[in-house]
Amino acid sequence: MTSEQYAFQLILHSGNARSIAYEALEKAKEKQIKESLSMMEESKKELIEAQKIHAEMLRIMANDEEKIKIDLLLMHAEDHIASSAVTVDLTKEIIYLYQKMEG
């Protein structure tokens, strides 16, 4: 895979994770906790997929198997992963609070 392909895969999966997490939060606001929790599982799967791709890229770079160009697009992808991970984690906690309020 090229550097650009890695970056776009990272952006795709981490972006999906973040979007699904926000949708899950909306479901929680509407008191649809079960659906919200299900969506969070889907969000987590997307984030894990992004993290797997990221780990593969790091392994390739560490083993000097091929040169992966580090550019602004790849840095943007790295930022996507980090912000999506925080979003997913915090959203999970907020949904937990909604769940507690429901009793």
C-alpha positions, -999 to 999 in steps of 0.1 A, spaced: 0 0 0 12 35 -7 14 62 19 -17 78 5 -36 46 6 -27 41 43 -37 76 51 -71 73 34 -78 39 51 -69 55 85 -91 85 78 -120 63 65 -121 39 95 -114 64 122 -139 89 107 -165 61 106 -158 54 142 -163 90 152 -195 95 131 -211 64 145 -202 74 181 -219 108 176 -250 90 161 -250 67 192 -249 97 214 -280 111 197 -298 78 202 -289 79 239 -303 114 241 -335 100 226 -335 74 254 -327 46 229 -299 32 251 -299 -4 237 -295 9 201 -270 34 213 -248 7 229 -251 -14 198 -239 15 177 -210 20 201 -199 -16 194 -199 -8 157 -179 24 164 -153 5 184 -149 -21 155 -142 7 131 -117 22 155 -100 -12 159 -97 -15 122 -80 19 119 -57 9 147 -48 -24 130 -39 -6 98 -19 19 118 0 -9 136 7 -26 102 21 6 89 43 11 119 56 -25 117 65 -20 80 83 12 89 101 -4 119 113 -34 98 124 -10 70 104 -32 46 94 -2 25 96 35 27 63 51 37 63 88 29 54 109 60 35 139 47 7 162 57 -20 138 46 -5 110 68 -2 135 97 -39 144 92 -47 106 93 -28 103 126 -47 131 140 -80 115 129 -71 83 148 -62 102 180 -93 124 180 -116 95 171 -102 74 199 -109 102 224 -144 108 210 -153 71 212 -141 68 248 -158 99 260 -190 91 241 -191 57 258 -189 74 292 -216 99 284 -239 71 272 -232 54 305 -244 85 323 -276 86 302 -281 49 310 -277 56 348 -302 85 346 -327 62 330 -324 39 360 
